[in-house]
Amino acid sequence: MMMTTTILAASRRCAAFAALFALAAAPAFASLKPGSTAPAFATKASLGGKVFEFNIESALKRGPVVLYFFPAAFTPGCTLEAHDFAAHIADYTRLGATVIGVSGDPIEKLNRFSVSECRKKFAVASDGDLKISHAYDAVIGMGPATYANRTSYVIAPDGKIAYVYSALDPAQHVANTLAALKALKAQPAAR
């Protein structure tokens, strides 16, 4: 009887892990569509290891915002993505855009990430309770294994979502957001 209970418990844990893995491996789709109003938020962020208060409404007054969500600092995919954004920050600047990354990591961890992986080129913000991630429908997992999903938004200065891309693979987030910013800049109403 004890052996059956142990096997059953192990089987349930294995099934739960398999379900979570399948959920993580499946493509994710953000529900905020182009044309939707971007939820307002303010939170602690770090740029080059220095903490400041990031407010999306203030950032939008300066131009479009590339808001990208990532699961966890210092993981392989998130590190590659941060390096890619850092390598192209001059392109974003030429297009008048602010880049901000958001994860559920504490600000202390993001201070280090902003220096080493973001290379002091753009800010990363803490969303410890995942309220911002939930507002943007950029979450993956369930229960205590819930993280920000790898989702990138381009938000126009009027606060409307211009573009959204969700994929756990970090490879196309930079190229896609740059293309979306170029398309946005080409629209007469975006000027």
C-alpha positions in Angstrom: 0.0 0.0 0.0 2.8 2.4 0.9 4.6 1.6 -2.3 1.5 2.3 -4.4 0.9 5.7 -2.6 4.6 6.6 -3.3 4.4 5.6 -7.0 1.0 7.5 -7.3 2.5 10.7 -5.8 5.6 10.5 -8.0 3.4 9.9 -11.0 1.3 13.0 -10.2 4.4 15.1 -9.7 5.8 13.9 -13.0 2.5 14.6 -14.8 2.4 18.1 -13.3 5.9 18.8 -14.4 5.2 17.5 -17.9 2.1 19.8 -18.1 4.1 22.8 -17.0 6.9 21.9 -19.5 4.3 21.6 -22.3 2.8 24.9 -21.4 6.2 26.5 -21.4 7.2 24.9 -24.7 4.0 25.9 -26.5 3.9 29.2 -28.3 2.3 32.0 -26.2 0.0 34.7 -27.5 -0.5 38.0 -25.8 -4.0 39.1 -25.6 -3.3 42.8 -25.8 -3.7 43.5 -29.5 -2.5 46.4 -31.7 -4.8 49.3 -31.2 -5.4 48.5 -27.5 -4.5 51.0 -24.8 -1.3 50.1 -23.0 -1.8 49.7 -19.2 -0.1 52.5 -17.3 2.4 51.6 -14.7 5.3 52.8 -12.6 7.9 50.6 -10.9 11.5 50.5 -9.8 14.0 50.0 -12.6 17.8 49.9 -13.0 20.0 51.4 -15.6 23.7 50.7 -15.2 23.2 49.5 -11.6 21.4 52.7 -10.6 17.8 52.4 -9.4 15.2 54.9 -10.5 11.4 55.1 -10.8 10.2 54.2 -14.4 6.9 55.5 -15.4 5.6 54.4 -18.8 3.4 57.5 -19.2 6.4 59.8 -18.8 8.5 57.7 -21.2 5.7 57.9 -23.9 5.9 61.7 -23.7 9.4 61.3 -25.2 8.5 58.9 -28.0 7.6 55.2 -28.5 8.4 52.6 -25.9 9.7 49.1 -26.6 8.4 47.1 -23.5 9.8 43.6 -23.4 9.0 41.0 -20.8 11.5 38.3 -20.0 11.3 35.3 -17.6 14.4 35.7 -15.4 17.7 37.6 -15.4 20.9 35.6 -16.0 19.2 32.7 -17.7 20.6 31.8 -21.1 17.7 33.1 -23.3 17.3 36.2 -21.3 21.0 36.9 -21.4 21.1 36.5 -25.2 18.1 38.8 -25.5 19.6 41.5 -23.3 22.8 41.3 -25.3 20.9 41.7 -28.6 18.9 44.7 -27.3 22.1 46.3 -26.0 23.9 45.8 -29.3 21.0 47.6 -31.2 20.3 50.4 -28.7 21.7 53.0 -31.2 19.0 51.8 -33.7 16.3 52.3 -31.1 17.7 55.7 -30.2 17.7 56.8 -33.9 14.0 55.8 -34.0 13.3 57.9 -30.9 12.4 54.8 -28.8 12.9 54.0 -25.1 13.7 50.3 -24.4 12.7 48.8 -21.0 12.8 45.2 -20.0 10.6 43.8 -17.3 10.8 40.6 -15.2 9.7 39.3 -11.9 13.2 39.5 -10.5 14.0 41.7 -7.5 15.6 45.1 -8.2 18.9 44.0 -6.5 19.3 41.2 -9.1 18.3 43.5 -11.9 21.0 46.0 -10.8 23.6 43.5 -11.6 21.9 42.4 -14.8 21.6 46.0 -16.1 25.4 46.4 -15.8 26.7 43.0 -17.0 24.1 41.8 -19.5 22.3 45.0 -20.6 25.7 46.6 -20.7 24.5 49.9 -19.1 22.6 50.7 -22.3 19.0 50.3 -21.3 16.9 49.9 -18.2 15.3 46.8 -16.7 12.4 47.0 -14.3 11.2 44.8 -11.4 7.8 43.3 -11.4 8.1 41.2 -8.3 4.4 40.6 -7.9 3.9 40.2 -11.7 1.1 42.8 -11.7 2.5 44.5 -14.7 3.1 41.2 -16.5 -0.5 40.2 -15.8 -1.8 43.6 -17.0 0.0 43.0 -20.3 -1.0 39.3 -20.4 2.7 38.4 -20.4 2.8 35.5 -18.0 3.6 31.9 -18.3 3.3 29.0 -15.9 1.0 28.6 -12.9 1.2 29.0 -9.1 4.6 29.5 -7.7 6.1 28.6 -11.1 4.7 31.7 -12.8 7.1 34.0 -14.7 6.9 36.9 -17.1 6.6 35.5 -20.6 9.0 36.6 -23.3 6.7 39.1 -24.9 7.7 42.4 -26.7 5.4 45.3 -27.2 5.9 48.5 -29.3 3.8 51.2 -27.8 3.1 54.4 -29.7 3.5 57.8 -28.1 -0.4 58.0 -27.9 -0.3 55.0 -25.5 -1.7 52.5 -28.1 -0.1 49.2 -28.7 1.4 49.3 -32.2 2.9 45.8 -32.2 3.1 42.7 -30.1 5.3 39.6 -30.4 5.3 36.6 -28.0 7.8 33.7 -28.4 10.0 32.0 -25.8 12.8 32.0 -28.4 14.6 35.3 -28.0 16.0 35.4 -31.5 13.5 37.6 -33.3 12.4 40.1 -30.6 14.9 42.8 -31.5 14.5 42.5 -35.3 10.7 42.4 -35.0 10.5 45.4 -32.7 12.9 47.5 -34.8 10.8 46.7 -37.9 7.6 47.7 -36.1 9.2 51.0 -35.0 10.2 51.7 -38.6 6.7 51.0 -39.7 5.3 53.2 -36.9 7.7 56.1 -37.9 6.6 55.8 -41.5 2.9 56.5 -40.5 2.1 60.2 -40.9 -0.1 60.1 -37.7 2.8 58.7 -35.7 4.9 61.9 -36.1 
